[in-house]
Amino acid sequence: MKLFNYELPDTEQMVKFGQGIKNTAIALMTAGAASIGTVGAIRAVTSDSVVVEPLKVPNTFEEFGFNSEVATARLLDEISTYSRSQSSAKERVSILGKSDSSEIDKLGAKSSDVKVIQDLIQEALGIQKHRITGDITYTQDPEDKSPAGRTYHIRLRKLPGNATLLDMTAKGSPQEVLQQIAMGMMEVFDPHIAASIYWRNRDEVNALRMIEVVLNNDNPNDDKYSLNLRGYIHVSHKELDDAWDVYQKLQALDAKFAPGHILGSWIHLERKDYPQAIAEANRTIELAPDRYWGYFSKARALRDSKQPELALGMFKQALTLKPDAPAPYVQAASFFRSQNLTQDALTTAKRGLSLYPKHEGLQKLVAELQESPKP
């Protein structure tokens, strides 16, 4: 398989080396057992083919407690947050690699041991090591000596080869600058996920920009995901003919692509063709029975076609599959309220708000439901 377009060893090779490498790594770590600052550093040893070295930061960062190590850790936190918040149907894979828990996570290690173990594991598995290094500098506006007058210059490079990975400018506090860098890295490593993040944050211009990047780059693997997102954007603007064109392209690319049938259901729903909306939802359920997508699509179609009892069951079924987007929680809670199921509505809205605390629709729903008179 590939990670960031870099070839990783196949499963058979992983199995062949895995147990011996794990035992050797644990032995090495136990020999020098001590506390290490972050679990992420340990996890990187066992799973990542990309290593971010501490960034060089200016004194204006250090004034706020963001030294090299802290700034790098905060950057990785921001990347992780962005990865979790994106709404694409594409499998969640951190741009820094998977971070599965293992026995090694539970052990301590001297920081000096980390590189030794990482080298051992990566070399034994045939993983080419890629390091990201870089620096943050700034220039000050001669007419504005305040922090607002600072423009930060970020240059990240990929080793070996010293190729430029990111060259950008940013303004704001150290934390805000790191958030911008994290988003820049998302754009570089996974433009489709970047598009999804922008769309969820209601930045349609940048979402469409990144969709174009995906559709015109040399990697066709994400094309259907980005086409699908473009279709959603068309439907949100009631551009149903354009959305239908996207749907047909998706069918030509992969008729068994479940998210494409979500798009089809939504288009038919907007056209008030409820039987076809339900048919597309059923096809989604058939292709992805363990995801909430088809059940939620069918619930909406049943709701709008005045079949509330069936819609109620379908909304509840969708919620049991733990939706990873705010819309199911908003629409299910609103529907429950319309059926005078106030407690179900409040429970659903609160659950959604716990996952998406900044979502205005969920905030409003919870506030209104809490003020409702008890039945």
N, C-alpha and C positions, 0 to 999 in steps of 0.2 A: 504494500500500500504506500501512499504518498502523504507526506505532511509538509505543507507549504511548497509543494512541487519537488520535495526531496525524497528520494527513494528510501524506504525503510525495509528491513528484512522481512521475509514472508513468515507466516505463522509457524511453519515447520522449523524454520531456523530459530525462531523465538523459543519454541518448546525445547529444542535441542540444547540451547545454552541456558535457558531460564533458571533451572533449579541450581545448577552449579554456581552461576553468577550470584544468585540470591544468597546462597550459603557463604560464598567468599566475601560478599559485601557485608553481611551481618557479622562475620568473624572480624573483619577489619574494623567495623564500627564499634563492636563490643570491646575490642582491644584498647580503644582510646575513648571509652564512654565518657561523655560530658555533655552539658547542655548546649544546644545551638539555638540561635535567635528565632528562626521561623520554621514551621513545618514545611512551608513551601520550598525552602532550600533543600530539605531532605527529599521531598517528592521529586524535585527536579533531577536529583541524582539518578533516580531509578527509571524515569520515564521520558525525559525531555531530550530532544535533539537540538534544541535552541536554548542557549544560555545568555541571559542579560547580565553583563558585567556592570558594576556600579558606575553610574553616570558621573561625569565631572560637572559640578554645579558652581554657580557664582556665589560670592559672599552675600548677595541679596537673598538667596535661598537659605543660607546658613543662619542669617539673622532671625529667621522664623522657625528655626529648628530643623530645616530640611537639609541635612548634610547629605553626602553622596549616597550612603546606604539607605537612609530614611527616604530620600527622594525616589530611589529606585524601587524600594518596597512599595511606596505609595503608587508609583506608576503601574506596577504589576497588579495592585489592588484595583486600580481603575480599569485596567484591561479585563480583569476578572468580572467586575461589576457590569461592564458593557456586554461581555459575552453572555452573562446570565439574563440580561434585560432584553436581548434581541428577541424578535417574535417570529423568526423564520421557521418553516417546517424542516429546514435542514438540520441535521444532527448537530447538537452542541459539541463543539470541539474547541478547546481553548487554543488561541494562536500560539501559546507557549507549550502546548502538548497536554496530554491527559495527566490527571493528578489522582490516580486511584490509590486508596489506602492500601498499605501492605504491612508486613511485619517490620520492615525497615523503618516505616514511619514512627513506630512505637519506641524506637531506640534512640539514644543520643549519639552525638559524634562531635569530635573536635572540628572546628571550622577548617582546619588544615587537612582533615581527612576527606572533606567533601570532594575536592578536585580529584584526589586519588581514586576514590570509588567511582566517580562519574567517568573518568577516563577508562577505568577497568571495564565497566559495564558497556559503555558505548563502543569501545574498541572490540570487545568480544562479540557484540551483536552486529558488528559491521556498520554501525550508525556513524555517518559523517557528522562531525561536530560543527555546529555553526554558532558563532558567538556574535552578540550584538554589543557594540561599544559605542560611546559617543559622549558629547558634551553639550552643556547649555551655557551660553554666554549672553550678554545683553549690551545694548547701546542705550544711552540716555538722551532724551530730547533736551538740547541745550536750553530751551525756553521753558521746560517743565521738569524741575528737579524732583518731583514727587514720584512715588511708585507708579502712578498712572502714566508717567512719561517714559517708562522703560519698555523697550521692545526686546523680547527674548529671541535668541537665534538657536535653533535646535538642529544638531547634525548627528544622525545616527549612522553607523557603518556596520556592515556585515563582514565577519571574518570567517574563514580565510578569504583573501582577495581584496579586502578593504573597499568593497563596493558600497556606494552611497545607498542607504536604505530609506532615509528620511531627511529632508532638508526643508525646514519650515520656520516660520516666525509665529510668535504668540504674545499676547498681552494678558495681564491680570496677576492675581496672587500666585504664589508657588503652586498651590493646589489646583487652581484654575488652569495654569500652564500645563501641569501634568495631565489633567483631563484632556486637554487639547492634543497633547502628544499621544496619549493612549488612543484617541480617536484616529489620529494620523496613522498609527501603527495598525489599527483595525483596517483602515483603507488599503494599506500596503499588503497585509497578509491575507485578508479575506474581504474583498470589496462587496460581495453579496451580503455578508453579515453587517457590514458598515451601512449598506443601503437599508437593511431591515431596522437597524438602530435609528437611523435618521427618520425613517417613516414613523416608527413608534413615537419619536419625539416631535412629530408634526413638522419636520423639516423636509418637505416634499422636494424642494429644489435639489438638495444634496442627495436625497434618495434616488431621484431620477438620474442624477449625474453618475452615481455609483452603478446603477443598473446599466448605463451605457458602457461603463468600464468593463463590467462582466461580459456583456454581449459582444464586446469587441476585443477581448484579450485572447490569449492563446490557450486558455483552459476552458473547454466546453462543458465541464462537469456541473457548473452552477447555472448554466443558461436557463434551464427550466424553472429554477427557483426564482431567478430575477425576472423572467418573463411573467411568472405568476404574480409577483409583486406589482409589476407594471399593470397587469390586469386588474388587481385590486384597486389600484389608484384610479384607473379608468372608471370602474364601477362607483367608487366614492364620489366621482364627479358626474355621475349619470351618463357617462360616455359609453353606452351599452354596445353600440356597434363596434367601437374600437376594442372593448373588452372581449367581445365575441371573436374578433379576429385573433386576439391573443389566445383565447381558449382553443381555437382550431389549430393554431401553431403548436400548442402544448400537446394536443391529441396526436398530431403528426410526429412530434418528438417522442412521446411516451404515453400511450393510451392508458397505462396502468399507474400513472403518476397521480396518487391520491389527492394532493393539494390542488391539482388542476380541476378535479371534479368539485372541489369546494367552490372554486371560481365559477364553474358552470352552474352550480346550485344558486349561487348569489345572483348571477345574471338573470336566471329564470325567476327568481324571487322578485327582483326589481321589475321584471316584465309582468308580474302577477300570474305567471304560468306555474301554478303551485304543483300540479302533478309532475311536471318535469323537474322542478326544484327538488321535490321529494325523491324522484328517481336518481338524480345526481347525488343527493345525500346518501341514498342507499348504496350507490356504487362506491362512495367514499368509505362507508362502513365496511363494505365487502373487502376493500383493498387495505384498510387500516383499522381493523376492529378494536385495537387496543389504544387508539387515540380518540380524543374528544371531538375531533373535527366534524365527522359525519353526523354524529348525534346532535351536535349543536346546530348544524345546518338544517337538519330535519326538524328540530324543535322550532326553529324560526319559521320554516315553511308551514308547519302544522298550526303554529300560533296565528300566522297571517291568513290562513285558510279557514279560520274559525273552528278549529278542532282543539279546544283548550285542554281537555282531559288527556288526549294523546300528547299534546305539547308539554304538559306538566311532567309526564313520565320521561319524556325524551330530554328535557332540560336537566332533570335529576340524574339521568344516566350520564349525560355529558359531564356533570360536576363530579361524579364518582371517579372520573378519569383525570382529575386534577389539571384543568386547563392551565396552560402556561402563557396566557394572554388575558388582558383585563376584560375584553368584550363579553365573554361568556358569563362572567360574574355580574356585570352590569345588566345585561339583558335578562338573565335568569332572575335576578333579584327584582327587576322591574316587573317581570311577568308574574312572579309570585305575589308581589304587592297588588297587581291588578286582579288577582284571584282571592284577595283578602287573606293571604297566607303571610301575615306580617312577620311572624317569628322566623319562618323560612327565608323570607326576603332579607331580614336583618342579619341572620347568620351567614347567608351567602355574600351579602355586601361586605360584611366585616372580614370574611375570609379573603375576599378579593382585595380589600384595602390593606390587609396585613402583607399581601404579596406586592401590591403596587400602591404604596403609601402616598405617592404624589399625584395619583390619578384623580382629577377633579370630579369626574362623574361619580366615582365610588365615594369620595368624600361627601358629596352632596347627598347621595342616597342614604348613607349611614346617618348623617345628621337629620334628614327628614324622617327616616324610619324610627329613630330614637325619640323624636318628638311626637310621633303618632300615638294617639290614645290606645291604651291596652284594650284588647277585645274582651 
